Amino acid sequence: MDEKILALLSAGDAEGVTLLQKQYGPMVQYIVRGILRDAQDTEECVSDVWLHVWERFATFDRAKGTLAAWMTVVARNAAVDRLRRRRAPDETWEEQAGASPSPEEEVLRRERTQLLQKVVDALGASEQLLFYRKYYYLQSTAQIAAEMGLTERAVEGRLYRLRRRLQKALGGDAL
């Protein structure tokens, strides 16, 4: 199915977005709803995701990952951007963007990101799942507990131990 979607989107055929919505719509809804939690915001954000995919499909690179992974990133980033705008409505776009980081700051940020990714990759599957749900998809402890079949207290305990482990592996830097 992905091959057909990719071919249609590459050709500029809107049918590709329709098939993409059928294939990945529930996943996109799940990701966005988990971050925004407001039905109207979720609906608008999901629409933004499909528009983003249509307008910027050329940025999709098969060498970097699958279509599902790209859709996950697009959905998550759209939801986080909407959440940021909602939390700071009085700020102008320039104020939200802040000053551009210096080249040195950008290199340091990239190095920290690579180190964090290496440490997260070394975690067990259940720990990775917990990490991504809490810190990437911004899910609540209650949602994680319900979907993983755990108590909230158990999730909080695991997150505490996970943060301590990551902090130690990262050289004591606070998360």
N, C-alpha and C positions, 0 to 999 in steps of 0.2 A: 504494500500500500504506500509506503514512504517513497518508493521509486516513482510511482505514478504522480504523487503529490509534488515531488521535486521537479519532475519533468514539466508538469503544468505550470508551476510557479516560475520556473526558469523561462518558459515561453510567454509569460505574462498573462496566462489564462486565469481568470477569476475563479474558475471551477476548482483550482488548486486550493484556494482559501476555504471553499465550501467543504472539500474533502478533509482538509486540515482541521476544520472545526469539528467535523464528525469524529475524526481519529483522536484529537487531542483536547477537544472542548472540555470534557469532564476533568482532566488533569489541570488545565488552565484555571477552571473555576475553583477547584480545590486549593490550588496554590494562592490565588488572589483572595479568596474568601478567608483563608487562614490568616492573612496579613491584615486585610482591611476590616473585616467583620461587619461591615455595613452593606446592606443589600444593594442600595443605589450606587454606592462607590464601587462595589464589586462589579455590577453590571456595566458601568461606564468604563471601568478599567479593562475588563475583558474585551470590550469593543475596541479600546485603544490598542490592546495586544494584537488583535486581528489586523487593524490598520497598520500598525508598526511592521508586522510580518509582510504585509502586501507592499508597503513602501520601501522596506529595507531588506528584502529577501536577498539581494545581491551580497549582503554582508555575511550570509551563512556560508561557513567553510566546512565542508565534509571532513577535512583533515583534522579539524579541531574537535569533532564530536558528532554525535547523531542528531537527527532532527528533533527527537524527543528532548535531548539535553538542551538544545538551542531554545526550544519552546519553553522549557523550564526556566532558563535564564531570562528570557524576554518577559515572561509572566511575572516572575519574582521582581525584576527590576522595575517594571511598570507599576506594580503594587507598592513597592517601597518608595518610588518617586511620588506617587499620589499621596501616600501617607505623610511624607515630608512636606509636601505642599499644603496639606490639610492642617498640619501642626503649626506651620508658620505662614499663615495667610497674609500677614501684613508686610512681610519682607518682599522686596523686589527680587527678580530673578538674579540680578547681580549679587545681592546680599546673600542669597541662598548658595550661589556658586562659590563665593569666597574668593580669596586670592589664589592664583595658580601656584602649585607647589614648585619649589626650585628643582632643578635637575637632581641635586643631591638628595632632596627629600623624596623625590619620585623613585630614585634608585633604592633608598632605604625602605620605602613602602613596598616596593616590589620584592625585595629580599625578605622582609617580614612575612609577606603573603606566601612566598615560596616555602619558607620554613614552616609556617602554619600548615600549609597543604601537605608537606612531607610528614609532619607529626600526625595530622588527621588521617592520612593514608595508612599510617602504621597502627591505627586503632582497630579493634575488632569490629565486625559488621554491626553489632547492636550498638556499640558506642558511637560509630560513625552515624548511624541512623539517628540516634539521640542528638548528636551534635548538629547535624544538618537541620533537623526539625526545629530545634530551639534557636539556633543562631543564624541559620540561613533562611529558613522559611518563617521564622519568627512566630512559631506556634506557641500557644499558651501551655502551661504545665498540665492544665486540666484536659486539653485536647490531646496532648501526647499520651497522657495516662489512659484516657479512654480508648484511643486507637491502638495502643500497645498492650492493653490488658493489664495495666499496672495501677497502683494507687498513686495519688498525687505525691504523697510523702516518699514513695519509692523513687519516683521520677526526680524529685528534688534532691534526694540523697545521691542518686546516680549522677545528676548534673554537678553536684558539689564535688564529688570524687573526680569526675571528668575534668572540671575546671582546675582542680589541684594538680592533676596529672599533666594537663596541658601546660599549666604555669611552670611546673618543674622542667618539662621537656623544652620549653621555650626560654629557659634560663632565668626564670623568676619574674618575667614581665607579666604584669597584671593583664587579664583579658578584658 
